[in-house]
């Protein structure tokens, strides 16, 4: 039977670690049970700087990723970039004949945000990994980023809308490749007000227990 090499210990053995049960993390569970996105319109500055944002992005990048494809990347959008996107949204909306209200809503997402992270889904050429699983992974990153931001004390909200799904807009405004699309914009800043709780799903109505 192999023995641990010099300098290693049972605690550092991957095989032994794989059999160890996790200890309950009550604080993390309490956070998840009470988590509530902060409406983007209530967010203001200051927003996290690069140093504060790095661990948040690192936590998001630990999301499930079948095949280790990393089918996503981040674009961090500061004030100047957000202003440019707001202007681009207004120009694109007018040029394509959108309703003024729709244009305003899309542009306001950028104009009123203190900081945003665009999560870009990157579809990899991987025959063994279905495209939908790569999309699911990008969605998981969005939620992980949202939760990591709030767990770090920031207000955050996950938005999409036509500024995420209009192919011509995202291709020109964010220079996306043909195999890329926006999974979501995660807006992060200082919360101005704690929103009231909203109705939650009835667990018994959405759960089919098959334990026996």
NORNOR-V276046 format. One record per backbone hydrogen bond with DSSP energy under -1.0 kcal/mol. NH is the residue of the N-H (numbers start at 0). CO is the residue of the C=O. E is the energy in kcal/mol with one decimal. If there is no record, write none. Layout:
[[NH & CO & E] [NH & CO & E]]
This chain:
[[7 & 4 & -2.1] [11 & 8 & -1.2] [16 & 12 & -2.7] [17 & 13 & -1.8] [18 & 15 & -1.2] [19 & 16 & -1.1] [28 & 24 & -2.1] [29 & 25 & -2.8] [30 & 26 & -2.1] [31 & 27 & -2.2] [32 & 28 & -2.4] [33 & 29 & -1.3] [34 & 30 & -1.0] [37 & 155 & -2.5] [41 & 38 & -2.0] [42 & 39 & -1.5] [43 & 189 & -2.0] [52 & 48 & -2.4] [53 & 49 & -1.8] [56 & 52 & -2.5] [57 & 53 & -2.4] [58 & 54 & -2.2] [59 & 55 & -1.9] [60 & 56 & -2.0] [61 & 58 & -1.3] [62 & 59 & -1.1] [67 & 64 & -2.3] [71 & 69 & -1.2] [72 & 119 & -1.7] [74 & 117 & -1.9] [76 & 115 & -3.5] [81 & 77 & -2.6] [82 & 78 & -2.4] [83 & 79 & -2.1] [84 & 80 & -2.1] [85 & 81 & -2.4] [86 & 82 & -2.1] [87 & 83 & -2.4] [88 & 84 & -2.5] [89 & 85 & -1.9] [90 & 86 & -2.3] [91 & 87 & -2.7] [92 & 88 & -2.5] [93 & 89 & -2.3] [94 & 90 & -2.6] [95 & 91 & -1.7] [96 & 93 & -1.2] [97 & 92 & -2.7] [102 & 98 & -2.3] [103 & 99 & -2.7] [104 & 100 & -2.1] [105 & 101 & -2.1] [106 & 102 & -2.7] [107 & 103 & -2.6] [108 & 104 & -1.1] [109 & 106 & -1.1] [110 & 106 & -2.6] [111 & 107 & -2.4] [112 & 109 & -1.0] [115 & 76 & -2.0] [116 & 185 & -2.2] [117 & 74 & -3.0] [118 & 183 & -2.9] [119 & 72 & -3.0] [120 & 180 & -2.9] [121 & 70 & -2.2] [122 & 178 & -2.9] [125 & 123 & -1.4] [128 & 125 & -2.1] [133 & 129 & -1.2] [134 & 130 & -1.9] [135 & 131 & -2.5] [136 & 132 & -2.0] [137 & 133 & -1.9] [138 & 134 & -2.2] [139 & 135 & -2.4] [140 & 136 & -1.9] [141 & 137 & -1.8] [142 & 138 & -2.0] [143 & 139 & -2.6] [144 & 140 & -2.7] [145 & 141 & -2.4] [146 & 142 & -2.8] [147 & 143 & -2.6] [148 & 144 & -2.2] [149 & 145 & -2.0] [150 & 146 & -2.9] [151 & 147 & -1.1] [152 & 149 & -1.7] [153 & 148 & -2.2] [154 & 188 & -2.8] [156 & 186 & -1.9] [158 & 184 & -3.0] [163 & 160 & -1.9] [164 & 160 & -1.4] [165 & 161 & -2.7] [169 & 165 & -2.5] [170 & 166 & -2.1] [171 & 167 & -1.9] [172 & 168 & -3.3] [173 & 169 & -1.5] [179 & 176 & -1.9] [180 & 120 & -1.7] [182 & 118 & -3.0] [183 & 118 & -1.1] [184 & 158 & -3.1] [185 & 116 & -2.7] [186 & 156 & -3.0] [187 & 114 & -2.5] [188 & 154 & -2.3] [189 & 43 & -3.3] [191 & 41 & -1.4] [205 & 201 & -1.1]]
